[in-house]
């Protein structure tokens, strides 16, 4: 799953010709909800500026660091992530359900 899988296909018409394009302003990431009980993790000095290490620790994959940041309102990993912060780590099943619901199907 990549962050770019959540952009929306838009079909527009110009001079009676249909065009398909991606609307990069529309994005469903704000719709992510944790339905299952999350895990919790206290940030250590090793994790600073490297949220992908936290993702690997919980999911076995570095690609889900951005959803950990999204859930914990971390917009800048260099300034918002501090040693001792307690992070909510979403269940992998919540991530899977979200991807299944909002994934853009490319043809």
Biopython code that builds the backbone (N, CA, C, O; Angstrom):
import numpy as np
from Bio.PDB.StructureBuilder import StructureBuilder

atoms = [
    (1, "UNK", "N", (0.838, -1.164, 0.000)),
    (1, "UNK", "CA", (0.000, 0.000, 0.000)),
    (1, "UNK", "C", (0.888, 1.233, 0.000)),
    (1, "UNK", "O", (1.820, 1.333, 0.799)),
    (2, "UNK", "N", (0.602, 2.170, -0.893)),
    (2, "UNK", "CA", (1.348, 3.406, -0.954)),
    (2, "UNK", "C", (0.393, 4.571, -0.698)),
    (2, "UNK", "O", (-0.812, 4.453, -0.916)),
    (3, "UNK", "N", (0.934, 5.684, -0.239)),
    (3, "UNK", "CA", (0.090, 6.857, -0.026)),
    (3, "UNK", "C", (-0.571, 7.290, -1.319)),
    (3, "UNK", "O", (-1.692, 7.797, -1.293)),
    (4, "UNK", "N", (0.092, 7.105, -2.443)),
    (4, "UNK", "CA", (-0.467, 7.551, -3.717)),
    (4, "UNK", "C", (-1.644, 6.709, -4.173)),
    (4, "UNK", "O", (-2.326, 7.081, -5.128)),
    (5, "UNK", "N", (-1.901, 5.583, -3.519)),
    (5, "UNK", "CA", (-3.073, 4.779, -3.874)),
    (5, "UNK", "C", (-4.377, 5.425, -3.424)),
    (5, "UNK", "O", (-5.452, 4.927, -3.761)),
    (6, "UNK", "N", (-4.312, 6.510, -2.678)),
    (6, "UNK", "CA", (-5.517, 7.105, -2.135)),
    (6, "UNK", "C", (-5.938, 8.372, -2.856)),
    (6, "UNK", "O", (-6.797, 9.098, -2.355)),
    (7, "UNK", "N", (-5.370, 8.660, -4.001)),
    (7, "UNK", "CA", (-5.820, 9.802, -4.766)),
    (7, "UNK", "C", (-6.956, 9.374, -5.681)),
    (7, "UNK", "O", (-7.059, 8.210, -6.068)),
    (8, "UNK", "N", (-7.783, 10.312, -6.011)),
    (8, "UNK", "CA", (-9.068, 10.047, -6.632)),
    (8, "UNK", "C", (-9.013, 10.282, -8.146)),
    (8, "UNK", "O", (-8.500, 11.304, -8.604)),
    (9, "UNK", "N", (-9.539, 9.337, -8.908)),
    (9, "UNK", "CA", (-9.674, 9.522, -10.350)),
    (9, "UNK", "C", (-10.852, 10.450, -10.634)),
    (9, "UNK", "O", (-11.930, 10.277, -10.066)),
    (10, "UNK", "N", (-10.650, 11.425, -11.505)),
    (10, "UNK", "CA", (-11.706, 12.361, -11.874)),
    (10, "UNK", "C", (-11.823, 12.347, -13.388)),
    (10, "UNK", "O", (-10.826, 12.378, -14.109)),
    (11, "UNK", "N", (-13.060, 12.300, -13.848)),
    (11, "UNK", "CA", (-13.272, 12.379, -15.290)),
    (11, "UNK", "C", (-13.839, 13.749, -15.606)),
    (11, "UNK", "O", (-14.872, 14.142, -15.063)),
    (12, "UNK", "N", (-13.159, 14.480, -16.488)),
    (12, "UNK", "CA", (-13.614, 15.812, -16.875)),
    (12, "UNK", "C", (-13.871, 15.838, -18.374)),
    (12, "UNK", "O", (-13.372, 14.998, -19.123)),
    (13, "UNK", "N", (-14.647, 16.804, -18.786)),
    (13, "UNK", "CA", (-14.962, 16.959, -20.210)),
    (13, "UNK", "C", (-14.561, 18.351, -20.659)),
    (13, "UNK", "O", (-14.880, 19.339, -19.997)),
    (14, "UNK", "N", (-13.872, 18.430, -21.768)),
    (14, "UNK", "CA", (-13.478, 19.707, -22.349)),
    (14, "UNK", "C", (-13.659, 19.603, -23.854)),
    (14, "UNK", "O", (-13.111, 18.704, -24.491)),
    (15, "UNK", "N", (-14.418, 20.509, -24.412)),
    (15, "UNK", "CA", (-14.721, 20.487, -25.855)),
    (15, "UNK", "C", (-15.263, 19.130, -26.297)),
    (15, "UNK", "O", (-14.825, 18.566, -27.299)),
    (16, "UNK", "N", (-16.220, 18.624, -25.533)),
    (16, "UNK", "CA", (-16.884, 17.343, -25.812)),
    (16, "UNK", "C", (-15.935, 16.139, -25.834)),
    (16, "UNK", "O", (-16.253, 15.108, -26.426)),
    (17, "UNK", "N", (-14.773, 16.270, -25.190)),
    (17, "UNK", "CA", (-13.836, 15.161, -25.082)),
    (17, "UNK", "C", (-13.638, 14.840, -23.602)),
    (17, "UNK", "O", (-13.369, 15.728, -22.793)),
    (18, "UNK", "N", (-13.775, 13.563, -23.264)),
    (18, "UNK", "CA", (-13.618, 13.145, -21.868)),
    (18, "UNK", "C", (-12.144, 12.893, -21.564)),
    (18, "UNK", "O", (-11.435, 12.252, -22.340)),
    (19, "UNK", "N", (-11.703, 13.402, -20.435)),
    (19, "UNK", "CA", (-10.338, 13.209, -19.972)),
    (19, "UNK", "C", (-10.377, 12.599, -18.578)),
    (19, "UNK", "O", (-11.208, 12.971, -17.750)),
    (20, "UNK", "N", (-9.479, 11.669, -18.329)),
    (20, "UNK", "CA", (-9.369, 11.080, -17.000)),
    (20, "UNK", "C", (-8.070, 11.576, -16.372)),
    (20, "UNK", "O", (-7.000, 11.488, -16.975)),
    (21, "UNK", "N", (-8.180, 12.088, -15.170)),
    (21, "UNK", "CA", (-7.001, 12.610, -14.499)),
    (21, "UNK", "C", (-7.105, 12.321, -13.008)),
    (21, "UNK", "O", (-8.173, 11.969, -12.506)),
    (22, "UNK", "N", (-5.990, 12.473, -12.308)),
    (22, "UNK", "CA", (-5.974, 12.293, -10.857)),
    (22, "UNK", "C", (-6.143, 13.640, -10.193)),
    (22, "UNK", "O", (-5.468, 14.606, -10.549)),
    (23, "UNK", "N", (-7.039, 13.704, -9.233)),
    (23, "UNK", "CA", (-7.227, 14.909, -8.451)),
    (23, "UNK", "C", (-6.376, 14.783, -7.197)),
    (23, "UNK", "O", (-6.756, 14.092, -6.251)),
    (24, "UNK", "N", (-5.235, 15.443, -7.186)),
    (24, "UNK", "CA", (-4.311, 15.304, -6.067)),
    (24, "UNK", "C", (-4.734, 16.126, -4.855)),
    (24, "UNK", "O", (-4.109, 16.023, -3.799)),
    (25, "UNK", "N", (-5.776, 16.935, -4.982)),
    (25, "UNK", "CA", (-6.274, 17.680, -3.835)),
    (25, "UNK", "C", (-7.293, 16.866, -3.048)),
    (25, "UNK", "O", (-7.495, 17.108, -1.858)),
    (26, "UNK", "N", (-7.933, 15.907, -3.701)),
    (26, "UNK", "CA", (-8.883, 15.047, -3.007)),
    (26, "UNK", "C", (-8.096, 13.904, -2.408)),
    (26, "UNK", "O", (-7.257, 13.296, -3.073)),
    (27, "UNK", "N", (-8.365, 13.620, -1.170)),
    (27, "UNK", "CA", (-7.571, 12.616, -0.502)),
    (27, "UNK", "C", (-8.391, 12.095, 0.671)),
    (27, "UNK", "O", (-8.925, 12.885, 1.450)),
    (28, "UNK", "N", (-8.494, 10.801, 0.804)),
    (28, "UNK", "CA", (-9.357, 10.184, 1.808)),
    (28, "UNK", "C", (-8.633, 9.827, 3.097)),
    (28, "UNK", "O", (-9.208, 9.147, 3.948)),
    (29, "UNK", "N", (-7.403, 10.257, 3.267)),
    (29, "UNK", "CA", (-6.643, 9.866, 4.451)),
    (29, "UNK", "C", (-7.310, 10.332, 5.743)),
    (29, "UNK", "O", (-7.169, 9.684, 6.781)),
    (30, "UNK", "N", (-8.033, 11.447, 5.688)),
    (30, "UNK", "CA", (-8.709, 11.934, 6.890)),
    (30, "UNK", "C", (-9.850, 11.022, 7.314)),
    (30, "UNK", "O", (-10.373, 11.163, 8.420)),
    (31, "UNK", "N", (-10.244, 10.091, 6.453)),
    (31, "UNK", "CA", (-11.321, 9.160, 6.768)),
    (31, "UNK", "C", (-10.843, 7.946, 7.564)),
    (31, "UNK", "O", (-11.661, 7.115, 7.960)),
    (32, "UNK", "N", (-9.553, 7.828, 7.803)),
    (32, "UNK", "CA", (-9.032, 6.673, 8.536)),
    (32, "UNK", "C", (-9.536, 6.684, 9.970)),
    (32, "UNK", "O", (-9.395, 7.681, 10.679)),
    (33, "UNK", "N", (-10.120, 5.578, 10.393)),
    (33, "UNK", "CA", (-10.621, 5.430, 11.759)),
    (33, "UNK", "C", (-10.076, 4.128, 12.341)),
    (33, "UNK", "O", (-9.986, 3.113, 11.650)),
    (34, "UNK", "N", (-9.717, 4.177, 13.615)),
    (34, "UNK", "CA", (-9.267, 2.965, 14.302)),
    (34, "UNK", "C", (-10.494, 2.305, 14.939)),
    (34, "UNK", "O", (-11.088, 2.853, 15.867)),
    (35, "UNK", "N", (-10.864, 1.139, 14.439)),
    (35, "UNK", "CA", (-12.015, 0.404, 14.967)),
    (35, "UNK", "C", (-11.583, -0.621, 16.017)),
    (35, "UNK", "O", (-12.359, -0.993, 16.896)),
    (36, "UNK", "N", (-10.358, -1.058, 15.911)),
    (36, "UNK", "CA", (-9.828, -2.047, 16.845)),
    (36, "UNK", "C", (-8.901, -1.365, 17.845)),
    (36, "UNK", "O", (-8.426, -0.251, 17.623)),
    (37, "UNK", "N", (-8.664, -2.047, 18.923)),
    (37, "UNK", "CA", (-7.803, -1.483, 19.959)),
    (37, "UNK", "C", (-6.375, -1.315, 19.441)),
    (37, "UNK", "O", (-5.795, -2.265, 18.916)),
    (38, "UNK", "N", (-5.800, -0.110, 19.584)),
    (38, "UNK", "CA", (-4.434, 0.099, 19.096)),
    (38, "UNK", "C", (-3.400, -0.419, 20.089)),
    (38, "UNK", "O", (-3.696, -0.642, 21.263)),
    (39, "UNK", "N", (-2.199, -0.602, 19.597)),
    (39, "UNK", "CA", (-1.047, -0.833, 20.460)),
    (39, "UNK", "C", (-0.482, 0.535, 20.824)),
    (39, "UNK", "O", (-0.815, 1.535, 20.187)),
    (40, "UNK", "N", (0.349, 0.582, 21.821)),
    (40, "UNK", "CA", (0.981, 1.834, 22.211)),
    (40, "UNK", "C", (2.487, 1.640, 22.239)),
    (40, "UNK", "O", (2.991, 0.557, 22.536)),
    (41, "UNK", "N", (3.188, 2.717, 21.924)),
    (41, "UNK", "CA", (4.648, 2.645, 21.863)),
    (41, "UNK", "C", (5.240, 3.965, 22.330)),
    (41, "UNK", "O", (4.799, 5.035, 21.911)),
    (42, "UNK", "N", (6.241, 3.886, 23.200)),
    (42, "UNK", "CA", (6.948, 5.077, 23.663)),
    (42, "UNK", "C", (8.184, 5.281, 22.782)),
    (42, "UNK", "O", (9.001, 4.375, 22.619)),
    (43, "UNK", "N", (8.302, 6.471, 22.226)),
    (43, "UNK", "CA", (9.389, 6.802, 21.303)),
    (43, "UNK", "C", (10.719, 6.818, 22.043)),
    (43, "UNK", "O", (10.845, 7.422, 23.108)),
    (44, "UNK", "N", (11.714, 6.142, 21.463)),
    (44, "UNK", "CA", (13.064, 6.142, 22.030)),
    (44, "UNK", "C", (13.975, 7.007, 21.161)),
    (44, "UNK", "O", (13.572, 7.464, 20.092)),
    (45, "UNK", "N", (15.173, 7.224, 21.616)),
    (45, "UNK", "CA", (16.116, 8.071, 20.868)),
    (45, "UNK", "C", (16.470, 7.454, 19.511)),
    (45, "UNK", "O", (16.808, 8.176, 18.573)),
    (46, "UNK", "N", (16.395, 6.141, 19.405)),
    (46, "UNK", "CA", (16.698, 5.464, 18.139)),
    (46, "UNK", "C", (15.644, 5.810, 17.071)),
    (46, "UNK", "O", (15.948, 5.864, 15.880)),
    (47, "UNK", "N", (14.414, 6.040, 17.519)),
    (47, "UNK", "CA", (13.308, 6.284, 16.592)),
    (47, "UNK", "C", (13.223, 7.721, 16.089)),
    (47, "UNK", "O", (12.495, 7.988, 15.133)),
    (48, "UNK", "N", (13.940, 8.644, 16.700)),
    (48, "UNK", "CA", (13.837, 10.046, 16.302)),
    (48, "UNK", "C", (14.160, 10.222, 14.822)),
    (48, "UNK", "O", (15.169, 9.723, 14.324)),
    (49, "UNK", "N", (13.290, 10.933, 14.142)),
    (49, "UNK", "CA", (13.425, 11.237, 12.708)),
    (49, "UNK", "C", (13.363, 9.993, 11.826)),
    (49, "UNK", "O", (13.629, 10.070, 10.626)),
    (50, "UNK", "N", (13.014, 8.847, 12.413)),
    (50, "UNK", "CA", (12.942, 7.602, 11.648)),
    (50, "UNK", "C", (11.689, 6.799, 12.017)),
    (50, "UNK", "O", (11.802, 5.706, 12.572)),
    (51, "UNK", "N", (10.505, 7.324, 11.718)),
    (51, "UNK", "CA", (9.282, 6.595, 12.075)),
    (51, "UNK", "C", (9.136, 5.277, 11.323)),
    (51, "UNK", "O", (8.333, 4.427, 11.706)),
    (52, "UNK", "N", (9.903, 5.108, 10.265)),
    (52, "UNK", "CA", (9.840, 3.843, 9.532)),
    (52, "UNK", "C", (10.334, 2.682, 10.403)),
    (52, "UNK", "O", (9.944, 1.534, 10.185)),
    (53, "UNK", "N", (11.197, 2.978, 11.396)),
    (53, "UNK", "CA", (11.641, 1.921, 12.318)),
    (53, "UNK", "C", (10.495, 1.436, 13.199)),
    (53, "UNK", "O", (10.402, 0.249, 13.509)),
    (54, "UNK", "N", (9.626, 2.356, 13.599)),
    (54, "UNK", "CA", (8.448, 1.989, 14.397)),
    (54, "UNK", "C", (7.508, 1.144, 13.549)),
    (54, "UNK", "O", (6.962, 0.145, 14.017)),
    (55, "UNK", "N", (7.328, 1.549, 12.314)),
    (55, "UNK", "CA", (6.485, 0.783, 11.389)),
    (55, "UNK", "C", (7.024, -0.631, 11.228)),
    (55, "UNK", "O", (6.254, -1.591, 11.253)),
    (56, "UNK", "N", (8.313, -0.770, 11.066)),
    (56, "UNK", "CA", (8.907, -2.093, 10.894)),
    (56, "UNK", "C", (8.738, -2.943, 12.155)),
    (56, "UNK", "O", (8.498, -4.148, 12.072)),
    (57, "UNK", "N", (8.864, -2.313, 13.308)),
    (57, "UNK", "CA", (8.729, -3.036, 14.579)),
    (57, "UNK", "C", (7.336, -3.651, 14.731)),
    (57, "UNK", "O", (7.206, -4.771, 15.223)),
    (58, "UNK", "N", (6.291, -2.921, 14.309)),
    (58, "UNK", "CA", (4.921, -3.391, 14.523)),
    (58, "UNK", "C", (4.335, -4.150, 13.343)),
    (58, "UNK", "O", (3.534, -5.066, 13.529)),
    (59, "UNK", "N", (4.730, -3.774, 12.122)),
    (59, "UNK", "CA", (4.111, -4.372, 10.931)),
    (59, "UNK", "C", (5.053, -5.248, 10.124)),
    (59, "UNK", "O", (4.617, -5.957, 9.216)),
    (60, "UNK", "N", (6.346, -5.207, 10.447)),
    (60, "UNK", "CA", (7.308, -5.963, 9.663)),
    (60, "UNK", "C", (7.539, -5.348, 8.292)),
    (60, "UNK", "O", (8.046, -6.004, 7.382)),
    (61, "UNK", "N", (7.162, -4.080, 8.152)),
    (61, "UNK", "CA", (7.239, -3.383, 6.875)),
    (61, "UNK", "C", (7.435, -1.894, 7.151)),
    (61, "UNK", "O", (6.743, -1.330, 7.999)),
    (62, "UNK", "N", (8.356, -1.257, 6.458)),
    (62, "UNK", "CA", (8.636, 0.156, 6.705)),
    (62, "UNK", "C", (7.649, 1.099, 6.022)),
    (62, "UNK", "O", (7.675, 2.300, 6.290)),
    (63, "UNK", "N", (6.789, 0.594, 5.154)),
    (63, "UNK", "CA", (5.918, 1.465, 4.356)),
    (63, "UNK", "C", (4.756, 2.100, 5.109)),
    (63, "UNK", "O", (4.095, 2.975, 4.549)),
    (64, "UNK", "N", (4.475, 1.712, 6.334)),
    (64, "UNK", "CA", (3.295, 2.227, 7.031)),
    (64, "UNK", "C", (3.614, 3.314, 8.048)),
    (64, "UNK", "O", (2.783, 3.627, 8.901)),
    (65, "UNK", "N", (4.807, 3.890, 7.967)),
    (65, "UNK", "CA", (5.200, 4.949, 8.895)),
    (65, "UNK", "C", (4.266, 6.144, 8.805)),
    (65, "UNK", "O", (3.971, 6.773, 9.821)),
    (66, "UNK", "N", (3.803, 6.463, 7.620)),
    (66, "UNK", "CA", (2.974, 7.656, 7.417)),
    (66, "UNK", "C", (1.625, 7.528, 8.107)),
    (66, "UNK", "O", (1.072, 8.536, 8.547)),
    (67, "UNK", "N", (1.076, 6.321, 8.217)),
    (67, "UNK", "CA", (-0.218, 6.177, 8.885)),
    (67, "UNK", "C", (-0.054, 6.294, 10.401)),
    (67, "UNK", "O", (-0.965, 6.760, 11.086)),
    (68, "UNK", "N", (1.094, 5.879, 10.928)),
    (68, "UNK", "CA", (1.385, 6.101, 12.349)),
    (68, "UNK", "C", (1.456, 7.608, 12.611)),
    (68, "UNK", "O", (0.927, 8.092, 13.612)),
    (69, "UNK", "N", (2.097, 8.334, 11.729)),
    (69, "UNK", "CA", (2.182, 9.792, 11.865)),
    (69, "UNK", "C", (0.798, 10.433, 11.733)),
    (69, "UNK", "O", (0.479, 11.358, 12.480)),
    (70, "UNK", "N", (-0.005, 9.969, 10.820)),
    (70, "UNK", "CA", (-1.348, 10.512, 10.622)),
    (70, "UNK", "C", (-2.198, 10.349, 11.879)),
    (70, "UNK", "O", (-2.841, 11.300, 12.324)),
    (71, "UNK", "N", (-2.200, 9.164, 12.442)),
    (71, "UNK", "CA", (-3.016, 8.865, 13.626)),
    (71, "UNK", "C", (-2.568, 9.700, 14.830)),
    (71, "UNK", "O", (-3.387, 10.068, 15.671)),
    (72, "UNK", "N", (-1.281, 9.995, 14.910)),
    (72, "UNK", "CA", (-0.738, 10.708, 16.059)),
    (72, "UNK", "C", (-0.519, 12.200, 15.797)),
    (72, "UNK", "O", (0.161, 12.873, 16.571)),
    (73, "UNK", "N", (-1.092, 12.713, 14.715)),
    (73, "UNK", "CA", (-1.001, 14.138, 14.359)),
    (73, "UNK", "C", (0.438, 14.627, 14.265)),
    (73, "UNK", "O", (0.770, 15.709, 14.748)),
    (74, "UNK", "N", (1.278, 13.828, 13.646)),
    (74, "UNK", "CA", (2.674, 14.208, 13.424)),
    (74, "UNK", "C", (2.793, 14.647, 11.967)),
    (74, "UNK", "O", (2.745, 13.825, 11.053)),
    (75, "UNK", "N", (2.949, 15.946, 11.767)),
    (75, "UNK", "CA", (3.059, 16.445, 10.399)),
    (75, "UNK", "C", (4.508, 16.667, 9.984)),
    (75, "UNK", "O", (4.817, 16.694, 8.793)),
    (76, "UNK", "N", (5.394, 16.825, 10.957)),
    (76, "UNK", "CA", (6.812, 17.022, 10.667)),
    (76, "UNK", "C", (7.610, 16.087, 11.580)),
    (76, "UNK", "O", (7.676, 16.300, 12.791)),
    (77, "UNK", "N", (8.207, 15.067, 11.000)),
    (77, "UNK", "CA", (8.913, 14.072, 11.819)),
    (77, "UNK", "C", (10.152, 14.646, 12.487)),
    (77, "UNK", "O", (10.666, 14.052, 13.435)),
    (78, "UNK", "N", (10.640, 15.776, 12.020)),
    (78, "UNK", "CA", (11.849, 16.365, 12.590)),
    (78, "UNK", "C", (11.554, 17.194, 13.841)),
    (78, "UNK", "O", (12.420, 17.338, 14.704)),
    (79, "UNK", "N", (10.338, 17.741, 13.946)),
    (79, "UNK", "CA", (10.021, 18.590, 15.091)),
    (79, "UNK", "C", (8.917, 18.026, 15.986)),
    (79, "UNK", "O", (8.888, 18.331, 17.178)),
    (80, "UNK", "N", (8.016, 17.221, 15.449)),
    (80, "UNK", "CA", (6.861, 16.740, 16.214)),
    (80, "UNK", "C", (7.111, 15.432, 16.952)),
    (80, "UNK", "O", (6.343, 15.083, 17.848)),
    (81, "UNK", "N", (8.150, 14.712, 16.606)),
    (81, "UNK", "CA", (8.450, 13.417, 17.220)),
    (81, "UNK", "C", (9.555, 13.608, 18.265)),
    (81, "UNK", "O", (10.680, 13.988, 17.940)),
    (82, "UNK", "N", (9.204, 13.334, 19.526)),
    (82, "UNK", "CA", (10.154, 13.557, 20.617)),
    (82, "UNK", "C", (10.321, 12.282, 21.454)),
    (82, "UNK", "O", (9.412, 11.456, 21.539)),
    (83, "UNK", "N", (11.488, 12.143, 22.062)),
    (83, "UNK", "CA", (11.754, 11.003, 22.943)),
    (83, "UNK", "C", (10.744, 11.030, 24.088)),
    (83, "UNK", "O", (10.522, 12.069, 24.711)),
    (84, "UNK", "N", (10.138, 9.880, 24.353)),
    (84, "UNK", "CA", (9.169, 9.770, 25.433)),
    (84, "UNK", "C", (7.728, 9.929, 24.998)),
    (84, "UNK", "O", (6.821, 9.614, 25.768)),
    (85, "UNK", "N", (7.485, 10.414, 23.773)),
    (85, "UNK", "CA", (6.107, 10.526, 23.279)),
    (85, "UNK", "C", (5.473, 9.147, 23.232)),
    (85, "UNK", "O", (6.122, 8.172, 22.853)),
    (86, "UNK", "N", (4.209, 9.065, 23.614)),
    (86, "UNK", "CA", (3.459, 7.814, 23.547)),
    (86, "UNK", "C", (2.622, 7.842, 22.268)),
    (86, "UNK", "O", (1.764, 8.707, 22.094)),
    (87, "UNK", "N", (2.882, 6.888, 21.383)),
    (87, "UNK", "CA", (2.182, 6.825, 20.099)),
    (87, "UNK", "C", (1.142, 5.715, 20.101)),
    (87, "UNK", "O", (1.353, 4.643, 20.668)),
    (88, "UNK", "N", (0.020, 5.994, 19.456)),
    (88, "UNK", "CA", (-0.982, 4.956, 19.183)),
    (88, "UNK", "C", (-0.593, 4.289, 17.878)),
    (88, "UNK", "O", (-0.340, 4.968, 16.884)),
    (89, "UNK", "N", (-0.544, 2.984, 17.873)),
    (89, "UNK", "CA", (-0.177, 2.226, 16.682)),
    (89, "UNK", "C", (-1.420, 1.476, 16.206)),
    (89, "UNK", "O", (-1.878, 0.556, 16.883)),
    (90, "UNK", "N", (-1.972, 1.859, 15.050)),
    (90, "UNK", "CA", (-3.201, 1.217, 14.575)),
    (90, "UNK", "C", (-3.013, -0.269, 14.296)),
    (90, "UNK", "O", (-1.921, -0.730, 13.965)),
    (91, "UNK", "N", (-4.098, -0.989, 14.438)),
    (91, "UNK", "CA", (-4.098, -2.414, 14.117)),
    (91, "UNK", "C", (-3.859, -2.598, 12.621)),
    (91, "UNK", "O", (-4.381, -1.826, 11.818)),
    (92, "UNK", "N", (-3.082, -3.602, 12.236)),
    (92, "UNK", "CA", (-2.886, -3.870, 10.800)),
    (92, "UNK", "C", (-4.221, -4.159, 10.094)),
    (92, "UNK", "O", (-4.359, -3.893, 8.900)),
    (93, "UNK", "N", (-5.183, -4.692, 10.813)),
    (93, "UNK", "CA", (-6.492, -4.963, 10.206)),
    (93, "UNK", "C", (-7.234, -3.674, 9.877)),
    (93, "UNK", "O", (-7.952, -3.627, 8.878)),
    (94, "UNK", "N", (-7.082, -2.629, 10.683)),
    (94, "UNK", "CA", (-7.685, -1.334, 10.366)),
    (94, "UNK", "C", (-7.061, -0.742, 9.104)),
    (94, "UNK", "O", (-7.761, -0.165, 8.272)),
    (95, "UNK", "N", (-5.752, -0.887, 8.966)),
    (95, "UNK", "CA", (-5.067, -0.387, 7.766)),
    (95, "UNK", "C", (-5.548, -1.154, 6.537)),
    (95, "UNK", "O", (-5.802, -0.559, 5.489)),
    (96, "UNK", "N", (-5.670, -2.461, 6.664)),
    (96, "UNK", "CA", (-6.132, -3.284, 5.553)),
    (96, "UNK", "C", (-7.559, -2.903, 5.159)),
    (96, "UNK", "O", (-7.855, -2.758, 3.973)),
    (97, "UNK", "N", (-8.444, -2.741, 6.145)),
    (97, "UNK", "CA", (-9.832, -2.357, 5.852)),
    (97, "UNK", "C", (-9.893, -1.004, 5.165)),
    (97, "UNK", "O", (-10.674, -0.811, 4.233)),
    (98, "UNK", "N", (-9.072, -0.066, 5.621)),
    (98, "UNK", "CA", (-9.038, 1.269, 5.029)),
    (98, "UNK", "C", (-8.572, 1.214, 3.576)),
    (98, "UNK", "O", (-9.154, 1.852, 2.699)),
    (99, "UNK", "N", (-7.524, 0.450, 3.340)),
    (99, "UNK", "CA", (-7.006, 0.320, 1.983)),
    (99, "UNK", "C", (-8.056, -0.308, 1.073)),
    (99, "UNK", "O", (-8.233, 0.120, -0.068)),
    (100, "UNK", "N", (-8.741, -1.307, 1.573)),
    (100, "UNK", "CA", (-9.752, -2.002, 0.786)),
    (100, "UNK", "C", (-10.911, -1.062, 0.428)),
    (100, "UNK", "O", (-11.460, -1.141, -0.671)),
    (101, "UNK", "N", (-11.274, -0.185, 1.347)),
    (101, "UNK", "CA", (-12.389, 0.726, 1.125)),
    (101, "UNK", "C", (-12.043, 1.878, 0.199)),
    (101, "UNK", "O", (-12.840, 2.233, -0.670)),
    (102, "UNK", "N", (-10.855, 2.474, 0.373)),
    (102, "UNK", "CA", (-10.533, 3.716, -0.330)),
    (102, "UNK", "C", (-9.515, 3.571, -1.452)),
    (102, "UNK", "O", (-9.101, 4.572, -2.036)),
    (103, "UNK", "N", (-9.125, 2.406, -1.750)),
    (103, "UNK", "CA", (-8.102, 2.226, -2.777)),
    (103, "UNK", "C", (-8.632, 2.590, -4.157)),
    (103, "UNK", "O", (-9.751, 2.229, -4.521)),
    (104, "UNK", "N", (-7.822, 3.301, -4.908)),
    (104, "UNK", "CA", (-8.174, 3.650, -6.283)),
    (104, "UNK", "C", (-7.819, 2.471, -7.170)),
    (104, "UNK", "O", (-6.687, 1.987, -7.150)),
    (105, "UNK", "N", (-8.760, 2.024, -7.923)),
    (105, "UNK", "CA", (-8.523, 0.913, -8.862)),
    (105, "UNK", "C", (-8.071, 1.496, -10.188)),
    (105, "UNK", "O", (-8.823, 2.211, -10.849)),
    (106, "UNK", "N", (-6.870, 1.196, -10.566)),
    (106, "UNK", "CA", (-6.352, 1.717, -11.835)),
    (106, "UNK", "C", (-6.575, 0.686, -12.930)),
    (106, "UNK", "O", (-6.399, -0.514, -12.724)),
    (107, "UNK", "N", (-6.965, 1.181, -14.097)),
    (107, "UNK", "CA", (-7.215, 0.287, -15.229)),
    (107, "UNK", "C", (-6.164, 0.445, -16.290)),
    (107, "UNK", "O", (-6.217, -0.231, -17.317)),
]
sb = StructureBuilder()
sb.init_structure("model")
sb.init_model(0)
sb.init_chain("A")
sb.init_seg("    ")
for serial, (resi, resn, name, xyz) in enumerate(atoms, 1):
    if name == "N":
        sb.init_residue(resn, " ", resi, " ")
    sb.init_atom(name, np.array(xyz, "f"), 0.0, 1.0, " ", f" {name:<3s}", serial, name[0])
structure = sb.get_structure()
